[in-house]
Amino acid sequence: MFAKILAPFAAALLCAAALVLPQAAEKTLLFTGAQSYRFYAHSQSSQAEIVQASPENAFIVKLSLQDLTGESAQYENAEDAFSQAQKYGAEFVFSESAGDVTNYYYYAPRLGGGIRLCGRLVNLHVAVRAGGAAVGSPVIFGGY
């Protein structure tokens, strides 16, 4: 009798896991070891909704967002940000400086997608200034 009740419950639980686990797996953090994270939703432009997260809750925040369009991570030093670009085998496209920030734009085939900047396809952005750096995909929004 107990098995007849438990079997449908177990089957329903397995079905739910089969639906949720693939979605959770594709929402792993793109960047690791950051001081803080930002996630972008609803737009691949500066009109995106920006949601801030600490390292402790970044995965849960990312998992909870609908229509995720990008993410960025902030680091204490440029080397840590550039190592994230190297992790994806990113190819340098171009750089520019504005004020005290130097921006480096890359294309990483492993990330796919991207946006056009200055007529070139990019999907990874590293911004460096004195006192820190950030890395984002497809680009960093909300200023750095």
C-alpha positions, 0 to 999 in steps of 0.5 A, spaced: 500 500 500 505 504 501 509 503 495 503 505 491 503 511 494 510 512 494 511 510 486 507 516 483 510 521 488 517 519 486 516 519 479 513 526 479 519 528 483 524 525 478 520 528 472 521 535 476 528 534 477 529 532 469 526 539 468 529 543 473 536 540 472 538 542 465 536 549 466 540 550 473 546 547 469 546 552 464 546 558 469 552 556 472 556 563 473 561 565 467 566 568 472 569 565 478 572 568 484 569 575 483 568 580 489 561 581 486 557 580 480 552 583 476 546 580 472 543 583 466 536 581 464 531 583 458 535 587 454 542 586 451 543 594 451 544 599 456 537 599 458 538 592 461 535 591 468 541 590 472 541 586 479 547 586 483 549 579 487 555 577 492 559 571 491 555 568 496 548 568 493 550 570 485 548 563 483 541 563 486 540 570 483 542 568 476 538 562 477 532 566 479 532 571 473 528 570 467 530 573 460 538 573 462 542 577 457 549 577 460 553 578 467 559 581 469 564 580 475 568 585 479 575 583 481 581 587 485 586 586 480 586 586 472 590 579 472 584 576 475 579 579 470 584 577 464 584 570 467 577 569 466 578 572 458 583 566 457 579 561 461 574 562 455 580 562 449 577 569 448 581 573 442 582 580 442 578 584 438 580 592 440 581 596 445 579 604 447 580 608 453 575 613 456 577 617 462 580 613 467 578 606 464 581 602 459 576 597 455 578 591 452 573 587 447 574 580 445 570 574 442 570 567 445 567 562 440 565 558 447 561 563 449 557 564 443 552 570 441 555 577 442 553 584 440 556 589 434 561 594 437 564 599 432 562 594 426 565 588 430 562 582 433 564 582 441 562 577 447 567 579 452 569 585 455 574 587 460 574 594 463 581 596 467 582 602 472 586 603 478 584 599 483 580 594 480 577 591 474 571 587 471 569 582 466 563 581 462 559 578 457 557 580 452 559 587 455 559 591 462 553 595 463 551 600 468 558 603 468 565 601 471 
